[in-house]
């Protein structure tokens, strides 16, 4: 479940309630496709706590991956973010009610630019326990609210149980300058070796930390040599520290990197112990096709709703949409099983079907609009005829008669 910045509201006519509900059901089926895939396979759950605005964070990127079940939890308090009441409400709505629910399946806690003070203490203790005792994972990404914070915005993560499982030692109110570029220190790590870091853009700041004994330093900053990416196996679990932003401010150039989308997903894969695909280009193409599929689906849902509101016939198109949704689900299942070649072929078939449905929908729209145009033409023509008759009666016809002064009596 994701929280968008601005909800989309479709205003519909009430003339066809049955069809209106049919379109709504089609919309629901299309939106439920990823959930159905989750039910068919054991998909790990990711709780993304922090700066999860779709406009600025990679929340939609990771949520669109079929192999991840992502829950966005707004947890940043500020003038351009959310109020303390809104954060508390989001935690009540989207977080598990007890520890057993948290760890009922494989889980990763992702803390992105969020202060410890914004979260109840029991959640923080659950997070560390899930890693140490139940083999789950935790990631912390930077920003001035993560790690030790900064002088104007200190964070108290160092006083929590999460500090014990992080791969870095925290320094209160300590940030470093930019710009700097990553310097790789562990070339054999699968996450590091997957990308050409020489092409990575600069960052504009970072959180000062120290790498813990036994943790693996993956990369450091080029200007000061401070830790940048660090990973650590904590008992049966794993934790990962990314000591700068992957959102605007420190990471505004990083977001423009051609491998940004893939890194956002594969850093989660790696922390959870999932294998990173060897052919990144192939999977990148699959992501593009899946994005196209979602965009086409959204456009078609809106178009069918419009046609239905105009009294058009949409039931056959809705049935075809359901079939296309089934093809998309098959592609998602193949992706989860890491059968990437098959997934690419299947998602292409789904997009070709949606393209054909689009052409049929355009014809249905034209047919529905023909009646609208015909009615408008008749209304306008009738109005002109009536107006013409009135004008002729009042002006032209009246001119045929001569006005007389006095009528003679008989």
Secondary structure, DSSP 8 states (H G I E B T S, - for coil): ----SS-------SS-HHHHHHHHHHHHHHHTHHHHHHHHTT-EEEEEEE---TTTSSHHHHHT-TTEEEEEEE--BSTTSB-HHHHHHHHHHHS-SSHHHHTSS-EEEEEES--GGGS-HHHHHHHHHHHHHH--EEEEE-STTSTTEETTEE--GGGSTHHHHSSEEEEEEEEE---B-EEES-TTSHHHHTS-GGG---BS-EEEEEE-TT-EEEEEETTT--EEEEEEEETTEEEEEE-S-SSTTTTTTGGGSTTHHHHHHHHHHHHHT----S-HHHHHHHHHHHHHHHHHHHHHHHHHHHHHHTT---HHHHHHHHHHHHHHHHHHHHHHTT-HHHHHHHHHHHHHHHHHHHHHHHHHHHHHHHHHHHHHHHHHHHHHHHHHHHHIIIIIGGGGS---S-----
